[in-house]
């Protein structure tokens, strides 16, 4: 739907492996090649070359949307993305603008394994010149596309979590609440702040529902803009609650949690009543076997446990955990192999 | 501009201008006012002059870090070039680019990259955009022989051929990638490789002959326009200087001085003393004025440090 809306703009060029095929990037591009044959382009398996082609097309007036059905394949464009696209405006002193969008899909679970599951937001959030987003729900994806296309003159990288394609939602076109910069309060609470990214926002909401039964009210911040989060919003929330849990979809070292800790530590760490806690993938490549995979990813149980420890002030918090259930089972529509 | 009496003299003037600009850079370099790497085109000027004599202002040319010659031949302004080399606010890119990232979009000079081969695909993408809109334009990408070893070169040839894009792939083959000779790097022939993608190629051995190059470029650009297909033009040329910097490094042993001497023995910019004497005064005046502009321009300040990031 978002792609169809984007294609109505004659500048839009939708290009990537799979955009014309029958699966259509989880249905997001289905039927568009028939309607816009010149501007919906299937590519050779040449990620680096195609990313450069997108830069050239953008220089020449198009708005390229380059899809990667796994963020892992997107690693092949890092030369164009980091050395060229991110620097094109600055390095040439503002002579050029290259508006464009890279859609990178994060796989998770059902045996996606080490090379179909990675989540590279902190690698790219590190790079000046890029706008890096992690929408937390389908509506946010659609709003972010719309905003990027209409308002931003540089490269935007969108990490879309595959689980979201299965969720139902209602688009509210007149409510462009999310833009490319900043974060949002997903739910208000007093006892702790959970800063979450992407699908972890949904998990945090489930955890918050559960915790409320035990008298714990969590405030959830949907980080949304990895490259340009709202520091004031985060700081003020933590100032109010005194406790911070960061729940990210990726590894912890040098990652989102480290960055959130920097935001607090550099401004005023004395607002913290307890040390910061963080949740992310275990420090290993992603295993394929389901038993290992379920141990590998953080989920609602981990959020409940970490939150309760923060609020009670001790690891032994005596709050029973919800039953362990794989995220893909809960968001139950998904099944392999794609 | 001095009295120019023939096509040969016109092209000679352009080529000499480039050489004298770079010789001025060599002269200035020890002063440390140009505080960034320079990759000089001395010896290769004829390729740029031959091509650009056949280009219009709005033909886009995607260049690389060894870009002074193509920038100047395509009409890029000289004072802003020196100001850029000096790191001044009046430079092409306000001092943020330096020698390796020259660009002048108003003159069709698209951004140069220091990562070898990485702008080849940009020309292909720009051509795709024009094709989608049904425009009658041509796009040129210039790269060295080293760049043809990058995957992106192969990917770009394939895509340009697959989509019938009007792109001239121009390879300046000076036989060296930094300090490595061709024989240590390539197991393929450029022409045979291009042919595998269905792309015609033309080889010019005497890359010092700007008159011949100009005529060949006219022919090839015409074919690209008519056929709406990419073509590869390989031009043998010779880098007289070290890979980066103002000097020569024959003592390092990776190349023979005799090869450069043999090339110089055919280079009009070495041989035609009459035209050198005729044109040098006017060109020198232009260069001195450009250097003066750079010298007298302000440096960027903290107010410029964080502009144009996003």
Contacts between the chains, C-beta under 8 A, distances in Angstrom:
chain1	res1	chain2	res2	distance
A	13	B	128	7.7
A	13	B	129	7.3
A	13	B	132	7.0
A	38	B	132	5.0
A	39	B	132	6.1
A	41	B	128	7.9
A	43	B	159	7.7
A	44	B	155	6.9
A	44	B	158	5.8
A	44	B	159	6.5
A	44	B	162	7.1
A	46	B	151	7.8
A	46	B	155	3.6
A	46	B	158	6.8
A	46	B	159	6.8
A	48	B	121	7.6
A	48	B	151	6.2
A	48	B	152	5.2
A	48	B	155	6.5
A	49	B	121	4.8
A	49	B	124	7.6
A	49	B	151	7.5
A	49	B	152	5.1
A	49	B	154	8.0
A	49	B	155	2.8
A	49	B	156	5.4
A	49	B	158	7.7
A	49	B	159	6.1
A	50	B	121	7.7
A	50	B	155	7.5
A	50	B	159	7.4
A	51	B	121	7.6
A	52	B	118	6.6
A	52	B	119	7.5
A	52	B	120	7.2
A	52	B	121	2.7
A	52	B	122	5.5
A	52	B	124	7.4
A	52	B	125	6.4
A	52	B	152	6.2
A	52	B	156	7.3
A	53	B	121	5.1
A	53	B	122	7.6
A	53	B	124	5.2
A	53	B	125	3.5
A	53	B	128	6.2
A	53	B	156	7.7
A	53	B	159	6.3
A	54	B	125	6.0
A	55	B	121	7.5
A	55	B	122	5.2
A	55	B	125	6.1
A	56	B	62	7.6
A	56	B	121	6.5
A	56	B	122	3.7
A	56	B	123	6.1
A	56	B	124	6.1
A	56	B	125	2.5
A	56	B	126	4.0
A	56	B	127	7.4
A	56	B	128	7.3
A	56	B	129	7.2
A	56	B	139	7.9
A	57	B	125	4.1
A	57	B	126	6.6
A	57	B	128	5.5
A	57	B	129	4.3
A	58	B	125	7.5
A	59	B	110	6.5
A	59	B	122	6.7
A	59	B	125	7.5
A	59	B	126	5.8
A	60	B	60	7.6
A	60	B	125	7.3
A	60	B	126	4.1
A	60	B	129	3.8
A	60	B	130	6.1
A	61	B	129	5.9
A	61	B	133	7.7
A	62	B	129	4.6
A	62	B	132	7.2
A	64	B	125	7.7
A	79	B	115	6.2
A	79	B	118	6.1
A	79	B	152	8.0
A	80	B	118	6.8
A	80	B	121	7.5
A	83	B	113	7.0
A	83	B	115	5.0
A	83	B	118	6.4
A	84	B	113	6.3
A	84	B	115	7.6
A	84	B	118	5.9
A	84	B	119	7.8
A	84	B	122	7.9
A	88	B	111	6.4
A	89	B	308	5.0
A	89	B	309	7.3
A	89	B	310	7.2
A	90	B	96	6.2
A	90	B	308	4.9
A	90	B	309	5.3
A	91	B	93	7.0
A	91	B	96	6.0
A	91	B	97	5.8
A	91	B	101	5.2
A	91	B	111	7.4
A	92	B	92	7.8
A	92	B	93	4.7
A	92	B	96	7.3
A	92	B	97	5.8
A	92	B	101	6.3
A	92	B	103	4.8
A	92	B	111	5.3
A	93	B	91	7.4
A	93	B	92	6.8
A	93	B	93	3.0
A	93	B	94	3.8
A	93	B	95	7.4
A	93	B	96	4.8
A	93	B	97	6.3
A	93	B	308	6.4
A	94	B	93	7.7
A	94	B	94	7.3
A	94	B	307	6.9
A	94	B	308	3.9
A	95	B	92	7.4
A	95	B	93	6.2
A	95	B	103	5.4
A	95	B	104	7.8
A	95	B	105	5.6
A	95	B	111	7.6
A	96	B	103	7.2
A	96	B	105	6.6
A	96	B	111	6.3
A	128	B	309	5.6
A	129	B	309	5.9
A	129	B	310	6.6
A	131	B	310	6.9
A	152	B	310	7.8
A	154	B	310	5.3
